[in-house]
Each structure stands twice: as C-alpha cells, then as structure tokens.
Amino acid sequence: MSDTIIVTKNEDWVEIALNRPDRLNSFNDEMHEALRKALNEAKNDDAVRAILLTGSGRGFCAGQDLDARDPRKMELPPDLHATISNFYNPLVRLIRSINKPIICAVNGVAAGAGVNIALGCDIVLAAESAKFIQSFAKVGLVPDAGGSWILPRLIGEARAKYICMTATPVVAKQAVEWGMIWQAVADDQLMDEARKLTAQMADGPTFGLGQMKQALQTSHDHTLDEHLDVEAEMQGRCGRSKDYAEGVSAFLDKRPTQFGGIE
C-alpha cells in the first residue's frame, strides 16, 4: 500500500491517517487513490465496524497540493472539473455511503477540501489548536468536496458566506459553538478521545447506526411526510435485525449488550 496513508487495524475498527506531513497532508493523486482503497476495504470488511480518519504530523489536511495544479507548469489551464469529478466527489460520496460510523480527528490545520472532507464524516473532534480555513477565495475558487452544500446546513448561510468569501479561519472552539463540529479537545488528549469514541462506536449496533446515518443524511431531501415513510421502512429492517433482539434482551435482562453489528 502507498505510504501516503497509514492504516492501523484494531480488533473491530480501523484508523486511517493521511501521511504527507511535509505537505500538511495535502492531496495528490496517489494519496486520493490510497485513501479510497483503504476506505473501500474498511467498507467491505464485516470485521471493521467503525473508522477513524486523522492526519499525520502537525496538520490534518491542507486540501489539494497546488504544486500538482500550478498553471505556470502547464501548457493549458488545469482541468479542475476533472480533478473534482475524478477524485474529490468519489471520495465524499464514499464517505457518506459507508454504513459504519466514521469519526474524524482534526489534529491541526484543515484547509480547503481538507475542511470539507472532515465535515463529511459523521462525528468530528478537533484539537483545541486546530483551525478550519475555507481557503478557496485566496485562489479564486469555490468550496468543493461538498463544502458549499454541507457548510450552510451546519452553520447557516450567513456564516458560511462570510468564512468562505473572506477565508477567515475558524478556531476549534468557535466551530463547536457554531455546530460545525462535535467537540474540541485538548491537543494532547485528542487521539485518546477519538480512539475511545471510535472503539465505542465499533461496539454498537452497526447495522442500525448505518441506517441512522442514512436517515439523517437524506432528511434534507424529503418532506416530513416522505421522511416518515423512510423512517418506517428503516425501522422495519432494524426491528428484524439480530442487534435489535440483542438490545431488547439485554435491556430486559439488565445486562450489557453484546451487539454483533449485523442485520
């Protein structure tokens, strides 16, 4: 596997670290392909019931490595439509489609697409020193990797427009207060807290959590009436699962649950 990411397998969850620390883990084509491969393997491995995404070194991800898209080094302008369509969009769609909890630990600066990939995960924790920078305005671009869709839904259109149009950094504490991320954690405690949470999620009812993830993500696309039917269908499937039977039995027997994570 490419050394642009580091995959650490645990008993029932996996940790994936972006690993180009000398470039603040900015994306090149190789890292895109390696990350998607690792995520697909985790998606298809029934033994993996939760995923933790983080970065190596002093930053989480600085977005696209601009050296690879420098117009001065190219005969024609770079085809950024192709870059987005071939790399970022498939990555975001994959993250959102994996029916397992994906925790993101933002260990330092997240900029450009790096912010939006983090926000595309299910639960985001950040080091107190971390900053989120929608840096696209600095180079004349629009937020990508789903940023212009998810950001106004998280923090509102007014705030989203301001931080995108001005490229103003948002510190972790402010990101929590705005509802952009779940929690800010002391720098030296971030990874312990993130791993603890990921392990906790891995012990949960994985099938039900996956259905929950899709219900919450698709709620924006439905009217209330439509979404009530979606809930009913999903609840029907969950109610037939072994995890539901285990959860009810454990509750009535007053014992800890032992979920298998299967339908």
Secondary structure, DSSP 4 states (H G I P E B T S, - for coil): --TTEEEEE-SS-EEEEE--GGGTT-B-HHHHHHHHHHHHHHHH-TT---EEEEESTTEEE-SB-GGGG-GGG-SS---HHHHIIIIIHHHHHHHHH-SS-EEEEE-SEEETHHHHHHHTSSEEEEETT-EEE-GGGGGT----TTHHHHHHHHH-HHHHHHHHHH---EEHHHHHHHTSSSEEE-GGGHHHHHHHHHHHHHTS-HHHHHHHHHHHHHGGGS-HHHHHHHHHHHHHHHHTSHHHHHHHHHHHHT---------
